[in-house]
């Protein structure tokens, strides 16, 4: 029996992540929505989704005593960040007048808004299906390059180390829509809402040994 | 620009069942929301919107169970609108597996509700639905007012000004329905759609009046819509969503195929 912990730290649609993983996993996989540090500590894999504002998310992580647990999990087990669960892995976010984040990846999270002119046709949030240009990683297996995934966000990630970029998307400007290093793979888009290819990615994650 | 224009089929739901005639030849139960949603997903729908037309409080629980059932099997974004009045209503639907909720009358009655809702669950979950109707004299500059009660009651509120206010209050998206065109199959009110799309910086979903595939194209190219919503042309299998996307692509619109 292996266990997958879905970290519950913000207000978000965790049920869809749970449903998708539950649909894909065999009977020998126990998928748990986890608010307790101990559940995360004991899990074989960790999924780290998130929605809402950066300040609120970071506050919730610290108040619930999850920040250190999440960082430890990200260092030694297969770890999948989704949406805000990707952004808070960076050092700092511009959202809410500036928020210090977990700092697992060097670089910042920036706002699209200053780059968008009214009438340019670009709407914020970036909402809908955009292509991801893949950079070689085991979690892309069986997913055609430049497949579309579902995005909803107003801030984008700018990792300092080019080598940590595992996927790029162009909206307003080209940005790193997927980052990865060691056992961590984190994406801005929502695999649990991205139809067939999103499910393929989640299935790949359930079978990933954490090696690149 | 890399972002696909979205096609969104809309389903009316009463007491947890899809109503208003879905007539797919190859589905067993035309009222089963799970079966219908799965079918639209397979055809390539980019999202699915459920409009809850249930009147009674008791039956709203049924809607929540319906959302749970659909979200267990369909992995594209789901929006639920109709009768949402409290943050608790929103939480319940999001926890059941909805990704966004549509707020209409409650926003008009109490605009602060939109601020409270988006502050709690995030802008990305809040779709403000606007039912707009043209009210200007034929020779006067265009003006659309917000109507409530199914298009019968003029609030006297200018639809474009209202949308800007809702954006400032934290709406993540506008679902714009032309009450002049809804049900006519004459196409979107393109002037309204364009005016709205230019007025706000958040995505606009055009709705009301689709009768042909060309109407979907016009909504994007002339109306500037980010997404197009339709009901009857898909329900009766006049066109599949795949055909709609092919037609849009042939007309130079970026879609997810």
Contacts between the chains, C-beta under 8 A, distances in Angstrom:
chain1	res1	chain2	res2	distance
A	11	B	91	7.8
A	11	B	94	7.8
A	11	B	120	7.1
A	11	B	121	5.8
A	11	B	122	7.4
A	12	B	94	7.9
A	13	B	94	5.6
A	13	B	95	7.9
A	13	B	97	6.6
A	13	B	98	7.4
A	13	B	99	5.7
A	15	B	68	7.8
A	15	B	71	6.3
A	15	B	95	6.3
A	15	B	96	6.9
A	15	B	97	4.7
A	16	B	71	5.8
A	16	B	75	7.2
A	16	B	97	5.5
A	16	B	99	7.2
A	19	B	71	5.8
A	19	B	72	5.0
A	19	B	73	7.9
A	19	B	75	7.7
A	19	B	97	6.7
A	20	B	75	5.5
A	23	B	72	7.6
A	23	B	73	7.5
A	51	B	121	7.8
A	51	B	122	5.5
A	51	B	124	6.9
A	51	B	125	7.6
A	52	B	121	7.2
A	52	B	122	4.4
A	53	B	122	6.8
A	116	B	201	7.2
A	118	B	198	8.0
A	118	B	201	6.2
A	119	B	198	6.7
A	121	B	1	6.6
A	121	B	224	7.5
A	122	B	1	6.8
A	123	B	200	8.0
A	123	B	201	6.1
A	123	B	202	5.7
A	123	B	203	4.5
A	123	B	204	7.7
A	123	B	226	5.8
A	124	B	201	5.9
A	124	B	202	6.9
A	125	B	123	6.7
A	125	B	124	5.7
A	125	B	172	5.8
A	125	B	202	7.1
A	125	B	203	7.5
A	126	B	3	6.9
A	127	B	124	7.1
A	127	B	172	7.1
A	127	B	173	6.5
A	127	B	203	5.2
A	127	B	226	7.5
A	128	B	3	5.2
A	128	B	4	6.1
A	128	B	5	7.9
A	128	B	6	5.3
A	128	B	46	6.9
A	128	B	203	7.4
A	128	B	226	7.1
A	128	B	227	7.2
A	129	B	3	7.1
A	129	B	4	4.5
A	129	B	6	7.1
A	129	B	46	6.0
A	129	B	256	4.5
A	130	B	2	5.3
A	130	B	3	5.2
A	130	B	4	7.3
A	131	B	2	6.0
A	148	B	4	6.2
A	148	B	256	4.8
A	150	B	76	7.1
A	150	B	77	6.2
A	152	B	124	4.4
A	152	B	172	7.8
A	153	B	124	7.5
A	154	B	123	7.5
A	169	B	2	7.0
A	170	B	1	7.6
A	170	B	2	4.4
A	171	B	1	6.8
A	171	B	2	5.6
A	171	B	3	5.7
A	192	B	75	6.1
A	193	B	75	6.1
A	193	B	76	5.9
A	193	B	77	5.1
A	193	B	99	6.5
A	194	B	75	7.3
A	194	B	76	7.7
A	195	B	41	6.8
A	195	B	75	6.0
A	195	B	76	5.5
A	198	B	75	6.3
A	199	B	75	6.0
